[in-house]
Amino acid sequence: MSDHLPRLDGTPATVRESLVEWYETDHRAFPWRETTDPYRVLVSEVMSQQTQLSRVVDAYEAFVDRWPTVEALAADDRAAVVAFWSDHSLGYNNRAKYLHEAAGQVVDDYDGTFPDDPEELQALMGVGPYTADAVASFAFDNGGAVVDTNVKRVLHRAFDVPDDDEAFERAATELMPAGESRVWNNAIMELGGVACESTPSCDTAGCPWRGVCGAYQTGDFTA
């Protein structure tokens, strides 16, 4: 049993393998999952904050069509970026300002090349620990565990991880296989998004953790 994953007996190897296999067999197709360009990953992460993914897809594609590179974004006026944000109902226009500022930092401070380290990525405007790990993972396969609301719900239901941010971070870090942050973070976020939603779809989505999940075994999905 793990100290950070109370319900997990033995090693996490089996649950890791089953989740990755489930994800690689079938998952939602998003355009940002088809790229390892850190600029495009950052755009998708900033857009996805508190915005439904169904709205993000069209906005993302229009954004990268208009500003295909970090240099193109940095060279344009901030007002144009904010206007785009408003026109696509992405909300929280400060995110557009921060994204434009971050693009300028990458161009001016890093010669147009994104840093690949999560801590260094946090030097960019508007990039906190979560976004830094996401960009490092999905662009460079070099991030830490990405823990959002969906991931917390999965960990609490499946492994009885206490409802505490530090506990979730420790559990997610222990569960993530070394050197596989890209596929792992995508997989566990996908699990929370399509199988372990607020109203779960365990059987319909073919959740690979039904055999080990405490909530599935007890029928208590209150988390």
ABEGO torsion letter per residue (X at the ends): XBAABAABBEBAAAAAAAAAAAAAABBBBBAAAABABAAAAAAAAAAABGBBAAAAAAAAAAAAAABABAAAAAABBAAAAAAAAAAAGAEGAAAAAAAAAAAAAAAAAAGGBBBABAAAAAABBGBBAAAAAAAAAAAAGABBBBBBAAAAAAAAAAAGBBBBAAAAAAAAAAABBBGAAAAAAAAAAAAAAAABBABBBAAAAGBAAAAABAAAAAGBAAX
